[in-house]
Amino acid sequence: MKFITEYDLRAQFNEQPFADYQMEENTRLTPGARQFLSDRGINLFEDGTKMRFGAPAGNPKEQEGKQNLTLAADAAPEMANAKLLSYMEILEAEFLVLISQMIERDIEMAGQMSKLGHEFGRIKMFFTDESADVAVYFEECTGMNGKNCSKDLGNCFEISDFHIQSVNGKMLVQMNALRAKIRAIRIPVAEAFSEPKDKNRLITVTEAVNRIVNRLSQMICMAAGVKECRRTQ
């Protein structure tokens, strides 16, 4: 999906003014681009439908209100995608912070976290390329296997202030916080892929996020020195 920005339209208009704008397939306008067309009364043609942004007939204030509602509705999917991408970028940054601190204490664990961070980053690629690989490396354990690793399994055990006092206490708290934040992005994921046509993409991304969360749970168990799976107790 390609986004047409206000800058793109302004450059085209300055080079050759136009009264109509035809949307190309697999493109969307940013809110700023739609406002640019509206301000200049340029007719927008999208999916063969004419959406006139020129001076409307009837009550000007009423028509202006309807137009603003239309613009807001059209911008909603774009805003949902932008919000989700922002969350993803924040979490990618938090992966790096956690890895940098892990290196000082456990180089092997830091390597595993680095690999998981790269796998998380591939989910973002899937937003624009549905052929992107969103597989997550997963080792089966007593409580998790190939059949349930894509589901929301909750936490193997809760991290509390008790664990802060352990040898890897700081690492455990940070991993637990990252796990909670990654689990929370399933909400903006659902908002970004709310259309019926996006159902399969929603399932793919949600399952990938669940695998990331479950893999983090396994790593938390390792850092906590858990020898026997708590899910069986």
N, C-alpha and C positions, 0 to 999 in steps of 0.2 A: 504494500500500500504506500503510495507516494503522497505527501502532504504539500499542497500549494500554499505558499505563504504570501503575506501582504507584499513583501519585498519582490517576490516573483511577479505578481500582478502589476506592481508599480513600474517595474523595469519594462514589462511588455507594453504598458499603457504609454509610457514616455517615449518608447520607440515608435509605436503606432497606436494612437487612440482607437478604442473600440466601444461599441454600444451594446454588444452581446458577448457573453462568454459561455463557451461550450465545455462542460466538464468531460475530461477524458476518462476512459475506463480505468478502474483501480486507482483513482485519485480522490483526495478529499481536500476541502478548503479548511484552513485554520480559521478560528474566530476573527482574527485580524484581517484575513483575506476577504471573508464575507462582508465585513464592515466596509472594506475598501470599495467593493462592488455596490453596496447599499448607498454609500455616501455619494457616489457618482451616478446613481440611477441606472446602472448597467444591468441588463437582463441576464439572468443566470439560467442556463439550460442544463438540467441534470437528469439522466436516465430518460431522455426524450421529453421531459416536462419543463415547461417554462415557469420559472419562479421570478416574477418581476419585482425588481427593487426600485423601480421608478416611482414617480409621484402617484399615489393611489387615489382612487375615487372614494367619495363618501367622507365621513368624519375623519379629518387628518389625525387627531389624537388617537382615535379608536384604531385606525389602520396602523399607526405607528406602534401601538401596543401589541397588536397582532404580529406585526413584523418582528418586534423584539422577542416575542415568545417563540416565533419560528426560528430565529437566529439562535436562541438559547437551546432549543431542542436539537437543532442541527449540530451545535457545538458540544453537546453532552457526551457523545461517544468519544470525540477527540480529547475532551478533558479527562474522561475516565482512563483512556490509554496513557495520557501524559502523566496522570497521577500514579498509575501503576509503574511506569518506567522510572519515575522519580524514586519510588519506594525501592525498586530493584537496584538502582544505582547506590542508594544509601546503604543497602544491605551488602552490596559488593564491597563497599568501602569498609564496612564493619568486619567483613571476612579478613581483609588485609590487616586491620588493626589487631585482630585476634591472633592471626598467624605470626605477626611480628613479635608478639609477646610470648607465643608458644615456643618460638625458636630458641629463646634463652633457657627454656626449661626442658623441653622434650622435642627434639628435632624430628623424630619419627611421627609423633602426633601432629606436628606442624605440617609435615609433608602430606599427611592424610587430609588435613583441613584445607590445604592449598588445592588438592585435587577436588575436594568437594566444592570449594569456591568456584573453580573453573566449570564444574558441572552445573552449578547454580547459574552462572553467567550464560550458559547455553540456552537456558529457558528464555532469556530476553531475546536471543536471536530468533527463537521460534515465533515471536510476535510478527516479524516481517518475512520469515521464511519457514513455511510449514514443513519443509523437508529437513529442518535442523534436527540433529540428534539430541534428544533430551534424556538419554539414558543416564542412570546413576549407579555407580559401582556399589554393589551390595553383597555383603557376606551374610549368609544365613546364620541365625543363632537360635537358641531354644524358643524365643518368643516371636521372632520375625523370620519370614521365609518368602519365597518368590510369589506365593499366593496372596499374602496380606501386606507386603511392603509398600504397596501403592495406596493403602488405606490410611485413614487417620486413626492411629493406634493409641493416641494419648502419650503420656510420659511413662517410662518404665518405673520410675519412682520420682517423687518430688524433691527438688533441691531446696534445702532450707538453710537457715543460719548455722545449723549444726555442721553442714558441709564446709562452711567458710574456714573452719578451724583445721580442716584436713590438709595434707601435704599439697594437693593440687586445688585447694579451695578457691583461689582466685580464678583459675582456669575454668573450674566447674561453673562458677557463677556467671562468667562471661559467655560460656557455651550455652548455658541455660537461657540467658537473655537473648542470644542470637536465635536460638530455637523458637522462642516465643514470638519474636518479631517475624521470622519467616513464616510461621504458622498463620500469623495475622494477615499476611498479604493475600490469603485466599479470598478475603472480602473484596479488595480492589480487583482481583482477578475475575471474580464473578460479575462485578460491575462492568469491566472492560469487555467481557465476552457474554453479555446479557441477551444478545439477539439469537433467535432460534437457529440461524445459519451458523452461529459460532459454537454450537453445542459440543461438537467433537473437539474443537480447540480448547474449550473450557475443561473438558474431561482430561485431555492430554496434559495441560498445564497444572491442573489441580493434583493429578496423580504424581507428576514430577515433583511438585512442592512437597507432597506427602513423603515421597522417597527421601528427599533431602532432610526433612524433619526426622524421619525414622533413622536415617544414617547418623544424624547428630545424636540421637538418643543412644545409639550403640557406642559412639565415641565418648559420651558422658559416662556410660557404664564403665568403659575402659579406664577413663581418667579417675573414676571413683574407686577403682580396684575391685569392682564387683566380680566375684568368681562364679556365682550362680544366678541365672536369670531371675529377676524379681517377678516376672510375669507368671512364673510357675508356682509362686509362693502364695 
